[in-house]
Each structure stands twice: as structure tokens, then as C-alpha cells.
Amino acid sequence: MKIYTKTGDKGTTSLIGGTRVAKSNLRIEAYGTVDELNSYIGLVRDQEVNRERATILKEIQDRLFTIGALLATDPEKSKMKTPDLHEEDVTLLEQEIDTMTAEVPPLRAFVLPGGHQSVSFCHVARCVCRRAERLAIHLQELSPVEDLVIKYLNRLSDYLFALCRKMTQELGAEEITWKPRV
């Protein structure tokens, strides 16, 4: 099987269900951003500091593939069974957030991204997650998108912020708070 099909050479692609749309379509932008996020999560997972979190990060990547499949499906035409998301997926993120938050100092100010390269990768993933969430919300205004997709992306960005703080602590990096100039 060849990796290239040439079917997208004129700027269109197929959704699950067969509908052809422009590659600039909002649905494509939404699941493409989820794919970008998944790649960044892989980069975060590959950081030595996250060796003990590799399993949860792989699970998050799996959920992101599920979300990508849901967003890539034409809600009007597809009869295919797609993977599904569960409320327990969100609960798992919440439990992880609570655990990490309890282990770091209380947050009293906004934190500037950075402090260590590994933490910076995680902040980039958090920002891409927020963009994916915004795109999914925009898509939901025009076409059906499961509420749980948006909820999961929202919670995942919170998880990534908590992870940034935990990684900063574990790496002994400085957490730099924002001091607004007034």
C-alpha cells in the first residue's frame, strides 16, 4: 500500500462517511489541531521527567485519537462505529490534576511559561490544547460535536497546566510569576 493516494491533490479530503470537503474546512482544522496536540503530548511523554507518567500520557494520546476520529466523522452521513469517549476519561484527568495540585505550592499569581525546556514543551501542548478546544467549540456552533469532546479538551488543558507546575517542581526549575508593570 502506498502512503500517497493523490486524492487530495486538489485541496480536498474525505471525512469518515465519504463526504469530500476542502482541507481548509473547520472540521479538518479541528481534528488537525487535535493531531498536532497529540504530537506535542508525545514530546512531553518522551521527557525523562515524565517517565513515571508515560502510561497516563499514552492514555491521553489514545483519547486524542478518539477525539480526532469523532471530529473526522461526517455526522450526517457516517454509519461507521467510531471509538467513544466516557465521562470516566474526564474523571481520570480530574483525579490526576487534584493529585499534582496537592503536591505543589499554592498558586498565587499567573505563571510565565518556561523555566526548563521540558516544561516549555508542556506549555506549548497546553496552548495547542486550548486552540483545539476553541476550534471544537466553533465547529459545534455549526455542526454536531459531542459535548464530552469539548469537556475533555477543557480538562486536558487544566491537566497540562498542573503537569507544567509539577514538572517544574520535580526538575528544580524556577517558577517565574508574572509581575505586571503598572
Phi, psi and omega in degrees: 000131179277150180284335181254142182246340183070001182286344180258010184296341180256017173087019177236163178213167180257138169276164172294121187119347173098347181296130177267133179224163176294145178294348176269001180302143181303323179297320179292318178299320181295308183285336174294323178289324174297321177296317176300315177301316181300321178295319177293323176298321175300319178296318178296317180298326182285353179287136182307322182298339182258017180306316181286345180257008184303321182295313180294322179292324175295321178297319176299317178299320177298316178297324179292326173296321177299313179298318177301317179296319179296317180287334181276359183265132174288110185294343181273334191238334188285133174253359181291145174281127179251158176299160182233160178258151179234154176303329179297334177295321177290318180301319178301315178299317180299319179296318179295319178299312181300318179297311182294319182297324179291341185261355180244160179300151178302145180274124183240358181202167173293147182250133175283133177300141176127201180106329178197146183304318180298320178293320179298320176302319181292322177295322177297316178301318179299317180293319177295323177298316178298321178295317178300319178298314179299318180294320178295322177294316178299316178299320181298332177292339185247336188205155182299130172222130180301135178303326182295332176298312182292319179299316181296314180297321178298312180292325179296322178295324175295318177302315182295324176295314178299321179295320177303314181294319180293318178297319179303314179298310183295328181275353182068026180274160178278131173266111185265120180271151179283127176244097184297140178276123180235000000 
